[in-house]
Amino acid sequence: MIELHYLAHSRSQRVLWFAEEIGLEYQLIIHQRDPVTRLAKPEVRDIHPLGKLPILVEGDLILAESAVILEYMARRHAPDWLIDSTDSDYWNFQYWMHYAEASMMPPLLVRLIFSMLKGPAIPALIRPLTKRIANQVDQTFTNPQIQTHFEFVEAHLNQNEWFASDQITLADVQMLFPLEAALAKRSIQPEAFPNVVSYVQRLQARPAYQRALSKGGPYEFGPV
């Protein structure tokens, strides 16, 4: 049986959600975050040397990276969530599968990292300086990049119900995490992106997504 190794408040949610969408039989193994580093605990390296989650284990096969895990599950158990290479939508599908992590997530991660320079983890004596640095990075780089990406996605969703086809595909599973993370962390103003908000709410309302929430436990990027 497939083992799904899950970390709360992470990309693991998209893997668990997809497993529920396709009715996959699996064993869910929930790992806790280190309370100091907020990363997965060191013992995860016993499964995969990078110590990152989610991880899929099936027999001798060990897969990390959520996109790879999703594609593996789809190819083995739900090929209708993929788009065949002969289909006219194939490269559009590939684009959104890669865009989610390669283009959209980096500025969101930069903003998250620099936000830590404003918080209590920084000694009070130097916090005014680190806060000014973080604000400058946000103003000159991070915020404009996030705005550009969300304007792009908003325009696409204004014309399309789904990202890659006229029906839901694995690209939608892959794309949801950066969108819901940005909304949950207020990286964008929701009222400026009504199509993004509607899309996220529509996917979060799916029964399989709700089942994943109930099995995975608290998820800070989920429905309000």
Backbone as CSV, one residue per row, in Angstrom:
resi,resn,N_x,N_y,N_z,CA_x,CA_y,CA_z,C_x,C_y,C_z
1,MET,0.836,-1.202,0.000,0.000,0.000,0.000,0.873,1.255,0.000
2,ILE,0.380,2.293,-0.632,1.083,3.577,-0.651,1.090,4.204,0.733
3,GLU,2.257,4.716,1.131,2.366,5.544,2.329,2.482,7.002,1.887
4,LEU,1.670,7.872,2.465,1.789,9.303,2.251,2.286,9.941,3.547
5,HIS,3.473,10.508,3.477,4.057,11.180,4.626,3.720,12.667,4.530
6,TYR,3.061,13.159,5.548,2.367,14.450,5.516,2.921,15.384,6.580
7,LEU,3.079,16.658,6.220,3.474,17.700,7.158,2.385,18.767,7.186
8,ALA,1.939,19.132,8.360,0.871,20.126,8.489,1.298,21.471,7.914
9,HIS,0.331,22.221,7.423,0.553,23.576,6.920,1.600,23.585,5.803
10,SER,1.449,22.687,4.860,2.459,22.572,3.807,1.826,22.103,2.507
11,ARG,2.688,21.929,1.501,2.255,21.402,0.210,1.708,19.989,0.309
12,SER,1.933,19.338,1.435,1.378,17.997,1.633,-0.125,17.975,1.422
13,GLN,-0.787,19.114,1.688,-2.239,19.173,1.558,-2.678,18.839,0.136
14,ARG,-1.944,19.339,-0.864,-2.363,19.077,-2.251,-2.274,17.587,-2.589
15,VAL,-1.298,16.891,-2.017,-1.148,15.458,-2.260,-2.267,14.681,-1.587
16,LEU,-2.563,15.026,-0.344,-3.640,14.356,0.376,-4.981,14.640,-0.285
17,TRP,-5.201,15.871,-0.709,-6.440,16.222,-1.409,-6.603,15.381,-2.674
18,PHE,-5.539,15.268,-3.466,-5.654,14.502,-4.703,-5.895,13.022,-4.421
19,ALA,-5.262,12.484,-3.403,-5.516,11.092,-3.040,-6.989,10.869,-2.732
20,GLU,-7.608,11.851,-2.074,-9.036,11.750,-1.782,-9.876,11.920,-3.045
21,GLU,-9.458,12.794,-3.937,-10.203,12.993,-5.191,-10.315,11.702,-5.995
22,ILE,-9.247,10.919,-6.003,-9.226,9.729,-6.877,-9.545,8.439,-6.122
23,GLY,-9.889,8.556,-4.848,-10.249,7.375,-4.068,-9.090,6.420,-3.851
24,LEU,-7.903,6.962,-3.700,-6.701,6.143,-3.538,-6.687,5.479,-2.167
25,GLU,-6.257,4.222,-2.123,-6.018,3.563,-0.853,-4.604,3.898,-0.400
26,TYR,-4.476,4.406,0.796,-3.164,4.833,1.268,-3.130,4.799,2.789
27,GLN,-1.913,4.766,3.313,-1.692,4.932,4.743,-1.127,6.319,4.963
28,LEU,-1.783,7.109,5.793,-1.355,8.474,6.058,-0.478,8.495,7.304
29,ILE,0.717,9.049,7.153,1.652,9.178,8.267,1.916,10.671,8.460
30,ILE,1.458,11.213,9.580,1.546,12.651,9.841,2.801,12.940,10.669
31,HIS,3.616,13.850,10.164,4.832,14.273,10.862,4.612,15.668,11.441
32,GLN,5.181,15.900,12.602,5.053,17.194,13.267,6.246,18.087,12.933
33,ARG,6.018,19.375,12.969,7.092,20.343,12.735,7.933,20.536,14.003
34,ASP,9.198,20.826,13.799,10.043,21.221,14.913,9.533,22.562,15.430
35,PRO,9.276,22.704,16.726,8.680,23.951,17.240,9.584,25.167,17.095
36,VAL,10.888,24.964,16.946,11.816,26.081,16.814,12.038,26.446,15.350
37,THR,12.417,25.471,14.542,12.751,25.745,13.144,11.518,25.811,12.250
38,ARG,10.414,25.203,12.687,9.177,25.088,11.902,9.340,24.169,10.697
39,LEU,10.473,23.476,10.603,10.709,22.510,9.543,10.289,21.125,10.015
40,ALA,10.267,20.182,9.077,10.035,18.799,9.476,11.156,18.349,10.403
41,LYS,10.835,17.464,11.312,11.832,17.010,12.273,12.924,16.178,11.591
42,PRO,14.116,16.132,12.179,15.267,15.492,11.526,15.054,14.041,11.123
43,GLU,14.191,13.318,11.806,14.011,11.900,11.486,13.412,11.677,10.096
44,VAL,12.842,12.724,9.501,12.331,12.574,8.131,13.475,12.240,7.166
45,ARG,14.701,12.634,7.515,15.853,12.308,6.660,16.108,10.805,6.599
46,ASP,15.545,10.058,7.521,15.662,8.603,7.451,14.861,8.045,6.287
47,ILE,13.877,8.827,5.816,13.063,8.409,4.680,13.644,8.952,3.384
48,HIS,13.969,10.240,3.382,14.559,10.908,2.214,15.648,11.854,2.714
49,PRO,16.815,11.872,2.073,17.956,12.636,2.622,17.732,14.123,2.760
50,LEU,16.792,14.715,2.018,16.543,16.146,2.138,15.660,16.495,3.326
51,GLY,14.959,15.503,3.852,14.117,15.765,5.023,12.931,16.660,4.743
52,LYS,12.474,16.667,3.486,11.336,17.505,3.091,10.096,16.643,2.905
53,LEU,8.948,17.234,3.154,7.667,16.560,2.971,6.793,17.385,2.038
54,PRO,5.886,16.727,1.294,5.434,15.338,1.395,6.404,14.348,0.755
55,ILE,6.216,13.091,1.139,6.940,11.969,0.552,5.943,10.853,0.305
56,LEU,6.080,10.188,-0.834,5.297,8.990,-1.140,6.236,7.796,-1.121
57,VAL,5.814,6.738,-0.439,6.572,5.492,-0.413,5.660,4.371,-0.892
58,GLU,6.127,3.627,-1.875,5.405,2.433,-2.329,6.437,1.366,-2.645
59,GLY,6.534,0.382,-1.772,7.566,-0.630,-1.929,8.940,-0.005,-1.805
60,ASP,9.777,-0.229,-2.816,11.129,0.340,-2.821,11.169,1.753,-3.390
61,LEU,10.033,2.236,-3.886,9.982,3.566,-4.498,9.750,4.632,-3.435
62,ILE,10.599,5.646,-3.453,10.458,6.785,-2.548,10.473,8.056,-3.386
63,LEU,9.392,8.821,-3.342,9.281,10.036,-4.133,9.078,11.244,-3.232
64,ALA,9.872,12.286,-3.461,9.633,13.595,-2.871,9.183,14.523,-3.997
65,GLU,8.917,15.773,-3.660,8.416,16.800,-4.582,6.943,16.533,-4.903
66,SER,6.099,17.450,-4.484,4.656,17.229,-4.601,4.199,17.054,-6.039
67,ALA,4.785,17.781,-6.986,4.361,17.646,-8.384,4.659,16.252,-8.914
68,VAL,5.816,15.706,-8.562,6.177,14.356,-8.995,5.250,13.323,-8.353
69,ILE,4.965,13.514,-7.073,4.052,12.600,-6.386,2.668,12.634,-7.032
70,LEU,2.192,13.829,-7.330,0.885,13.952,-7.976,0.864,13.251,-9.324
71,GLU,1.904,13.472,-10.118,1.936,12.845,-11.440,2.024,11.329,-11.332
72,TYR,2.794,10.843,-10.382,2.881,9.393,-10.186,1.512,8.805,-9.849
73,MET,0.797,9.424,-8.923,-0.514,8.915,-8.537,-1.474,8.963,-9.721
74,ALA,-1.407,10.057,-10.495,-2.308,10.185,-11.637,-2.003,9.146,-12.709
75,ARG,-0.732,8.969,-13.029,-0.370,8.005,-14.081,-0.731,6.577,-13.683
76,ARG,-0.608,6.280,-12.399,-0.896,4.919,-11.949,-2.380,4.678,-11.707
77,HIS,-3.109,5.719,-11.261,-4.454,5.476,-10.761,-5.539,6.369,-11.349
78,ALA,-5.180,7.490,-11.971,-6.209,8.420,-12.457,-5.705,9.208,-13.663
79,PRO,-5.442,8.537,-14.779,-4.880,9.236,-15.944,-5.786,10.310,-16.533
80,ASP,-7.079,10.286,-16.194,-7.991,11.307,-16.706,-7.701,12.682,-16.111
81,TRP,-6.883,12.757,-15.068,-6.474,14.048,-14.499,-5.273,14.633,-15.242
82,LEU,-4.703,13.865,-16.162,-3.590,14.324,-16.977,-4.098,14.715,-18.354
83,ILE,-3.240,15.330,-19.152,-3.556,15.640,-20.545,-2.525,14.962,-21.421
84,ASP,-2.992,14.205,-22.376,-2.111,13.435,-23.252,-1.251,14.354,-24.112
85,SER,-0.064,13.897,-24.434,0.874,14.718,-25.212,0.374,15.017,-26.617
86,THR,-0.611,14.265,-27.086,-1.181,14.522,-28.412,-2.304,15.555,-28.372
87,ASP,-2.726,15.932,-27.175,-3.832,16.882,-27.028,-3.331,18.313,-27.220
88,SER,-4.185,19.159,-27.785,-3.791,20.552,-28.030,-3.544,21.323,-26.732
89,ASP,-4.095,20.854,-25.609,-3.910,21.533,-24.325,-2.684,21.033,-23.557
90,TYR,-1.926,20.117,-24.164,-0.845,19.472,-23.419,0.177,20.474,-22.895
91,TRP,0.653,21.389,-23.746,1.704,22.307,-23.300,1.171,23.371,-22.346
92,ASN,-0.101,23.702,-22.493,-0.729,24.576,-21.516,-0.754,23.894,-20.148
93,PHE,-1.084,22.619,-20.146,-1.077,21.824,-18.924,0.317,21.791,-18.312
94,GLN,1.329,21.529,-19.129,2.704,21.483,-18.628,3.130,22.841,-18.062
95,TYR,2.708,23.902,-18.732,3.079,25.238,-18.277,2.604,25.485,-16.847
96,TRP,1.322,25.239,-16.580,0.783,25.525,-15.257,1.327,24.572,-14.208
97,MET,1.627,23.332,-14.588,2.235,22.400,-13.643,3.584,22.910,-13.150
98,HIS,4.361,23.528,-14.040,5.685,24.032,-13.667,5.617,25.451,-13.096
99,TYR,4.706,26.246,-13.620,4.609,27.649,-13.213,4.353,27.795,-11.714
100,ALA,3.534,26.929,-11.146,3.127,27.054,-9.747,4.325,27.176,-8.811
101,GLU,5.322,26.321,-9.000,6.476,26.337,-8.095,7.660,27.104,-8.663
102,ALA,7.840,27.075,-9.977,9.029,27.700,-10.568,8.914,29.215,-10.654
103,SER,7.703,29.736,-10.837,7.525,31.182,-11.025,6.713,31.843,-9.927
104,MET,5.618,31.225,-9.534,4.714,31.902,-8.616,5.163,31.823,-7.158
105,MET,5.695,30.672,-6.746,6.057,30.517,-5.339,7.288,31.310,-4.908
106,PRO,8.323,31.489,-5.739,9.531,32.174,-5.240,9.297,33.542,-4.607
107,PRO,8.565,34.476,-5.232,8.369,35.765,-4.544,7.544,35.637,-3.263
108,LEU,6.646,34.676,-3.216,5.889,34.463,-1.983,6.802,33.951,-0.869
109,LEU,7.742,33.094,-1.225,8.694,32.590,-0.236,9.649,33.689,0.218
110,VAL,10.090,34.526,-0.721,10.961,35.641,-0.347,10.256,36.547,0.647
111,ARG,8.983,36.813,0.373,8.233,37.682,1.301,8.112,37.034,2.673
112,LEU,7.860,35.742,2.706,7.747,35.044,3.984,9.058,35.109,4.759
113,ILE,10.159,34.851,4.064,11.462,34.853,4.724,11.792,36.235,5.276
114,PHE,11.571,37.263,4.468,11.910,38.604,4.925,10.949,39.108,6.005
115,SER,9.743,38.545,6.037,8.828,38.938,7.109,9.367,38.518,8.476
116,MET,10.187,37.488,8.500,10.776,37.039,9.759,11.748,38.068,10.321
117,LEU,12.278,38.912,9.448,13.188,39.959,9.913,12.466,41.047,10.697
118,LYS,11.135,41.015,10.644,10.355,42.009,11.369,9.814,41.477,12.688
119,GLY,10.012,40.171,12.930,9.343,39.525,14.043,10.180,39.371,15.293
120,PRO,9.625,38.722,16.301,10.263,38.609,17.616,11.522,37.741,17.622
121,ALA,11.742,36.964,16.553,12.958,36.153,16.511,14.210,37.015,16.368
122,ILE,14.026,38.258,15.901,15.143,39.192,15.736,15.331,39.989,17.028
123,PRO,16.565,40.090,17.543,16.789,40.883,18.766,16.256,42.304,18.626
124,ALA,15.640,42.800,19.668,14.972,44.107,19.623,15.915,45.228,19.221
125,LEU,17.185,45.098,19.600,18.142,46.167,19.322,18.360,46.391,17.834
126,ILE,18.345,45.326,17.063,18.605,45.465,15.619,17.342,45.328,14.779
127,ARG,16.210,45.064,15.430,14.976,44.846,14.669,14.570,46.048,13.814
128,PRO,14.734,47.306,14.276,14.385,48.421,13.387,15.167,48.400,12.072
129,LEU,16.438,48.003,12.132,17.252,47.928,10.920,16.791,46.806,10.006
130,THR,16.590,45.612,10.574,16.173,44.482,9.745,14.777,44.709,9.173
131,LYS,13.932,45.407,9.935,12.594,45.717,9.431,12.668,46.663,8.237
132,ARG,13.555,47.660,8.299,13.718,48.571,7.155,14.225,47.837,5.931
133,ILE,15.164,46.915,6.138,15.676,46.124,5.017,14.562,45.284,4.403
134,ALA,13.787,44.619,5.251,12.692,43.780,4.754,11.667,44.607,3.995
135,ASN,11.317,45.766,4.525,10.347,46.626,3.851,10.865,47.103,2.497
136,GLN,12.169,47.383,2.417,12.745,47.828,1.158,12.721,46.719,0.112
137,VAL,13.036,45.502,0.530,12.972,44.368,-0.393,11.541,44.159,-0.881
138,ASP,10.584,44.244,0.034,9.179,44.095,-0.359,8.773,45.175,-1.364
139,GLN,9.172,46.401,-1.085,8.748,47.522,-1.920,9.358,47.461,-3.313
140,THR,10.643,47.107,-3.393,11.332,47.170,-4.682,11.258,45.888,-5.491
141,PHE,11.062,44.751,-4.819,11.081,43.480,-5.547,9.850,42.622,-5.296
142,THR,9.651,42.232,-4.035,8.666,41.188,-3.757,7.245,41.603,-4.117
143,ASN,6.795,42.737,-3.617,5.426,43.156,-3.877,5.132,43.348,-5.367
144,PRO,6.010,44.021,-6.135,5.740,44.137,-7.575,5.679,42.781,-8.283
145,GLN,6.551,41.854,-7.882,6.533,40.524,-8.496,5.228,39.789,-8.188
146,ILE,4.813,39.831,-6.936,3.561,39.176,-6.559,2.386,39.800,-7.306
147,GLN,2.362,41.112,-7.394,1.295,41.799,-8.105,1.240,41.367,-9.567
148,THR,2.392,41.290,-10.206,2.446,40.890,-11.613,1.905,39.482,-11.802
149,HIS,2.322,38.570,-10.948,1.869,37.179,-11.081,0.371,37.062,-10.848
150,PHE,-0.145,37.760,-9.862,-1.570,37.611,-9.574,-2.439,38.335,-10.599
151,GLU,-1.956,39.385,-11.185,-2.688,39.998,-12.292,-2.751,39.031,-13.476
152,PHE,-1.662,38.339,-13.721,-1.607,37.345,-14.796,-2.602,36.214,-14.555
153,VAL,-2.599,35.668,-13.340,-3.505,34.564,-13.006,-4.950,35.033,-12.990
154,GLU,-5.188,36.225,-12.460,-6.545,36.777,-12.429,-7.111,36.899,-13.838
155,ALA,-6.298,37.382,-14.767,-6.750,37.528,-16.150,-7.055,36.169,-16.771
156,HIS,-6.236,35.180,-16.473,-6.485,33.834,-17.003,-7.796,33.273,-16.468
157,LEU,-8.022,33.413,-15.165,-9.242,32.870,-14.568,-10.482,33.669,-14.960
158,ASN,-10.289,34.879,-15.423,-11.413,35.653,-15.940,-11.950,35.059,-17.236
159,GLN,-11.089,34.344,-17.938,-11.461,33.768,-19.232,-11.627,32.248,-19.194
160,ASN,-11.192,31.618,-18.108,-11.171,30.157,-18.051,-11.663,29.667,-16.701
161,GLU,-12.439,28.599,-16.722,-12.912,27.999,-15.470,-11.787,27.248,-14.764
162,TRP,-10.923,26.605,-15.559,-9.807,25.819,-15.034,-8.517,26.309,-15.679
163,PHE,-7.397,25.840,-15.171,-6.126,26.362,-15.669,-5.716,25.782,-17.012
164,ALA,-5.893,24.490,-17.218,-5.252,23.873,-18.376,-6.213,23.302,-19.406
165,SER,-7.489,23.230,-19.094,-8.428,22.571,-19.992,-9.827,23.053,-19.659
166,ASP,-10.823,22.418,-20.279,-12.202,22.774,-19.966,-12.759,21.936,-18.823
167,GLN,-11.890,21.173,-18.178,-12.262,20.432,-16.983,-11.089,20.445,-16.008
168,ILE,-11.361,20.108,-14.771,-10.310,20.107,-13.772,-9.235,19.080,-14.125
169,THR,-7.972,19.448,-13.908,-6.843,18.556,-14.162,-5.860,18.667,-12.995
170,LEU,-4.791,17.908,-13.120,-3.753,17.953,-12.097,-3.130,19.343,-11.980
171,ALA,-3.171,20.126,-13.036,-2.637,21.487,-12.979,-3.389,22.327,-11.954
172,ASP,-4.670,22.093,-11.793,-5.448,22.830,-10.797,-5.051,22.422,-9.372
173,VAL,-4.770,21.147,-9.186,-4.302,20.688,-7.879,-2.966,21.354,-7.546
174,GLN,-2.093,21.418,-8.540,-0.778,22.016,-8.339,-0.859,23.521,-8.098
175,MET,-1.757,24.196,-8.781,-1.841,25.653,-8.692,-2.514,26.154,-7.423
176,LEU,-3.324,25.332,-6.772,-4.107,25.856,-5.651,-3.229,26.333,-4.503
177,PHE,-2.166,25.606,-4.185,-1.403,25.953,-2.979,-0.870,27.382,-2.984
178,PRO,-0.169,27.855,-4.031,0.314,29.238,-3.962,-0.805,30.265,-3.887
179,LEU,-1.946,29.963,-4.479,-3.063,30.912,-4.437,-3.650,30.996,-3.034
180,GLU,-3.921,29.848,-2.434,-4.530,29.890,-1.103,-3.521,30.367,-0.057
181,ALA,-2.234,30.085,-0.259,-1.225,30.576,0.678,-1.144,32.100,0.634
182,ALA,-1.182,32.667,-0.576,-1.127,34.128,-0.698,-2.338,34.791,-0.061
183,LEU,-3.496,34.186,-0.227,-4.700,34.743,0.391,-4.646,34.631,1.909
184,ALA,-4.217,33.477,2.399,-4.195,33.263,3.844,-3.197,34.183,4.536
185,LYS,-2.075,34.451,3.878,-1.026,35.287,4.467,-1.189,36.766,4.102
186,ARG,-2.259,37.091,3.401,-2.536,38.481,2.994,-1.401,39.061,2.153
187,SER,-0.796,38.196,1.339,0.217,38.674,0.396,-0.420,39.480,-0.724
188,ILE,-1.724,39.316,-0.915,-2.490,40.089,-1.885,-3.746,40.599,-1.202
189,GLN,-4.356,41.597,-1.799,-5.638,42.099,-1.329,-6.750,41.324,-2.039
190,PRO,-7.540,40.534,-1.340,-8.533,39.680,-1.994,-9.478,40.432,-2.921
191,GLU,-9.878,41.647,-2.525,-10.845,42.387,-3.336,-10.284,42.769,-4.712
192,ALA,-8.973,42.764,-4.848,-8.357,43.105,-6.131,-8.329,41.919,-7.097
193,PHE,-8.607,40.716,-6.582,-8.490,39.512,-7.406,-9.698,38.603,-7.193
194,PRO,-10.883,39.057,-7.602,-12.102,38.291,-7.321,-12.129,36.919,-7.990
195,ASN,-11.526,36.802,-9.175,-11.516,35.498,-9.845,-10.637,34.503,-9.110
196,VAL,-9.523,34.969,-8.581,-8.662,34.098,-7.781,-9.405,33.638,-6.535
197,VAL,-10.059,34.566,-5.849,-10.791,34.228,-4.632,-11.888,33.204,-4.928
198,SER,-12.648,33.443,-5.982,-13.727,32.526,-6.347,-13.198,31.139,-6.684
199,TYR,-12.102,31.101,-7.411,-11.492,29.825,-7.796,-11.036,29.053,-6.555
200,VAL,-10.337,29.718,-5.665,-9.853,29.060,-4.446,-11.022,28.546,-3.616
201,GLN,-12.028,29.342,-3.449,-13.181,28.926,-2.653,-13.887,27.733,-3.289
202,ARG,-13.948,27.721,-4.608,-14.601,26.610,-5.317,-13.857,25.292,-5.085
203,LEU,-12.540,25.338,-5.132,-11.778,24.114,-4.925,-11.780,23.697,-3.456
204,GLN,-11.693,24.657,-2.570,-11.704,24.326,-1.147,-13.038,23.748,-0.691
205,ALA,-14.094,24.003,-1.450,-15.414,23.477,-1.097,-15.642,22.054,-1.603
206,ARG,-14.743,21.540,-2.423,-14.927,20.192,-2.965,-14.913,19.165,-1.826
207,PRO,-15.785,18.167,-1.892,-15.844,17.168,-0.815,-14.507,16.489,-0.544
208,ALA,-13.738,16.203,-1.598,-12.442,15.540,-1.401,-11.471,16.444,-0.651
209,TYR,-11.504,17.734,-0.946,-10.652,18.683,-0.234,-11.040,18.721,1.242
210,GLN,-12.329,18.729,1.520,-12.796,18.759,2.903,-12.413,17.476,3.644
211,ARG,-12.463,16.339,2.951,-12.032,15.086,3.579,-10.540,15.137,3.906
212,ALA,-9.766,15.711,2.994,-8.329,15.833,3.241,-8.059,16.698,4.466
213,LEU,-8.812,17.772,4.621,-8.660,18.619,5.799,-8.951,17.845,7.084
214,SER,-9.993,17.053,7.052,-10.369,16.316,8.258,-9.332,15.262,8.613
215,LYS,-8.640,14.720,7.611,-7.644,13.681,7.874,-6.281,14.263,8.214
216,GLY,-5.920,15.357,7.583,-4.596,15.942,7.784,-4.486,16.824,8.999
217,GLY,-5.597,17.308,9.500,-5.562,18.173,10.666,-5.439,19.641,10.297
218,PRO,-5.129,20.507,11.243,-5.111,21.947,11.021,-4.253,22.338,9.810
219,TYR,-4.787,23.293,9.056,-4.120,23.744,7.814,-4.338,25.245,7.715
220,GLU,-3.283,26.006,7.951,-3.432,27.447,8.090,-3.762,28.166,6.786
221,PHE,-3.669,27.477,5.651,-3.977,28.091,4.369,-5.360,27.711,3.853
222,GLY,-6.122,26.990,4.650,-7.417,26.491,4.218,-8.527,27.526,4.350
223,PRO,-9.760,27.081,4.183,-10.914,28.003,4.241,-10.973,28.739,5.565
224,VAL,-11.379,29.984,5.496,-11.532,30.795,6.708,-12.841,30.426,7.396
